[in-house]
Amino acid sequence: MGKPPKLYSFASTDDLVPALRTVGVSGGSLPKTLAKALLAQGDGRAEDGVQFGKWHVFFADERCVPLDHADSNYKLLKDELLDKIPHDLGRPTVFPVDETYLDDVQEMADQYEKVLVSSFAARDSVKLPLFDLLLLGCGPDGHTCSLFPNHPLLRETGAWVLPISDSPKPPAERITLSLPVVCHALKIAFVATGAGKRDIMRKIFDTEEGHTLPCGLVNDGGADKVSWFTDNDAVHGVGFP
Ligand code: 6PG
């Protein structure tokens, strides 16, 4: 089974957040949970809080909807976290998707890949972008980003950003970082809280099948790279190796 996972409570983000620059964020319940944890750091003292001004924030996945749409991961992050950051902690530089390409999911993925290329170095000089930290959710079926179990996108190794038109979780059209890009990040932190995550946590950590699920494939990167921000409800009864 490999090394046991590092399980973090939200009080222990300190060793993940100093000196961060490139951060990739997913959607779902994550932005809200994250905001609660990160905005509480340093008890409001700017010198002890997260240095958001140094952050370059990218989207680990995004839905093909306008940026002000209720389904937009950008809007979610903006409403839940970005707009609530006290000014003395600095403003992150945020890289949303380009709305011009909403009706062409392939083009939207290609354009976002260009954003990554210009931020992370030329495509021909690095094989994969190196995120300092990816903050990811874990779906009840074991998906992460918009990489779903048994989906052909899991085998894609040629592109950094991929289009998906048949996402089982609505909306169907999305873009997502590819599995190799996700696995290449320096640090990956999953956020999985609440009793609704218990079954999938069990599957990922207690079963062979767990290793074939997108979250399990990423988790197999090892405890030095992958952390789980959880609560008691999510991990109750999970038999960690
Ligand atoms: C999305 C997400 C997706 C999400 C998981 C977990 O845009 O849908 O990026 O990967 O993080 O589905 O979502 P919950 O935390 O809401 O269950």
Residues whose N, C-alpha, C, O or C-beta is under 5 A from the ligand:
A	BS01	6PG	S26 G27 G28 S29 L30 D61 G137 C138 G139 H143 T144 C145 S146
